[in-house]
Structures are given as C-alpha cells and as structure tokens.
Amino acid sequence: MNRAAAILATLAGRGIELALAGDQIQARPGHRLTDDDARLIRQHKRSLIHLLTTRAEADETGRHAASEAPRELTPKEKADVARLCRHEYQAKDEEIADTISEAEANPAYRGYLAVLAKAAEGDQ
C-alpha cells in the first residue's frame, strides 16, 4: 500500500473521509483532524489528490460499465489485474484468480479494476 492509501485508510479508520473540492482536499468531519493529520495531508497533498482523482474516475467507469454483460477478461486484462493485485495489495495467486473471476462476472468491477490498473501502471 502506498503512503497516500495508508493515510486514507488510517483516517477512514478514525471516521474521517477525505474528498476533493477542485484542487483542495477537504476532510469530513474536519474537527477530528489533529495537527499531525493536517501536516501529513499537506506533505502528501499531490499523491493524495492523484489517488482521490483515480478513485473517482474508477467509480465513474464502474457506473458506466454496469450496463455491460459479463465476459471473460482478455489475456492483457488478466495480466493487468494480476499486476495490480500483486503490486498494490500483495495478493497471492488464489486471491488474484478470485479477483479475475469476480471481474469477469461483474462488469462494474471490471471497469473499476481497469482504471486502477492503468493508474498503477502510470505510477511505476
């Protein structure tokens, strides 16, 4: 998990959600942020904005893909999903196979993974 994802996960665990408002990051509820939280957000602002933007794009892609029919992933799509799962989530082969099966059955999830895989590829 990269640093921006770790920050989001830690804050979410404390009931704090970060969202984009233009080129600014907003915390909800903001009164829960500590000075250390605010410093971390400022320090990692660029990567947090990138991650929040990527997640929003993935969510939108998933909503559009919901009208598609289930289908088998292409070999390239399978490789992209496997690379994403291994790199970002340290997934094992069985977990990757389960993720691929789920993506084949669920077009919205397939679209979501495609955006995340593309973003992860650009980060490397």
N, C-alpha and C positions, 0 to 999 in steps of 0.2 A: 504494500500500500504506500503510495507516495505521501509526502508531507501534507499537501493540501487535503487529500482524502482523510488523512489521520486527524487533521484539525476539525474537519466537518463532522467526522464520526464522534470525536470527543465532545464537541459542543452539542451535537444531537443527543448524546447520552445524558447531557445535563438539561435537555429540553430547550435548547437554543437552536434556531434554524437560521442559516444564512441564505440570503436571496439577493439577486441583482436588481438594482434600480438604476438603469443606464450604466454608467461606468463606476458606480458606487456599490459597495457591499452593505447591505442592511442586516442587522441581527434582530431577531424577534424571539422572545421579548428582550429588548436591548438592556433593560435594567439588570439582567442576570450576568452580563459580561463583566469580567474582572478587568483590572488594568493589564494584567498579563495576557488575557484573551485579546484585548484590543491591540496590544503590541504585536502579538502573533499574527493577527489578521493584517495589520499594516505591513509587517515584514514579508508576508507571503501573499500579498494582495494580487499580484499578477497571476500566480498559479491558481489561486482561489477563483479569480474571475474566469480563467480558462476552464477550470473544472466545472464551475456552475454553468457556464455557457454550453459546454459539451453535454452536460446532463440535460439541459433544457432542449437542446437540439435532438438528443436521443429520445426524450419523451415525446416531442412533436413527431419525429419519424415513426415512433411506435404507434401513435394515434392514427397516422395515415395508413400504416401497414395493416391495421386491424381489419380492413375490408378485403385483404388478400386471402387466398386459400392456402392451407398448409401445403408444404412441398419439401422435398429433400434439398438440403443445402448442397451447393456446388463444392467441389474439392477446395477451391480457393476460399470460399466462405468458411468451410470447416477448419482450414488451416488458420484463418484469421481469428476465429473463435478460440481455437486451441492456444494460439499465441497470446491472446488477451487473457485467457483464464490462467495460463502458466505465469505470465509476467506480472499481472496486476493482483492476482488472487492466490498464487502459488498452488493452483489446483492440481490434483492428481489425475491420471488418465481416466479413471472411472467417473470422476466428477465432470471432467471435460466431455466424456461421452454422454452423460446425463444432460448436460447443458446443450449439446448439439441436438439431442433428441427433442428436448423441450423447445428449442428454437425452430425445429422443423415442424412441430405441431402448432406452434403459436406465432403467427406472422408478426404481431406487435412486438413480441420479444425478439424475434429475428431482426427486425428493423432497429430496435434499441441496441442490440449487440453489435450490429454493423457500424453504427455511429461510434460506439465506444471503441471498437477495434480500430477504426480509422483514426480516431483521436490518439489512441495509444501508439499507433504506428508513427504518427507525426511527432510524438514526444521523444522517440528514440533517436 
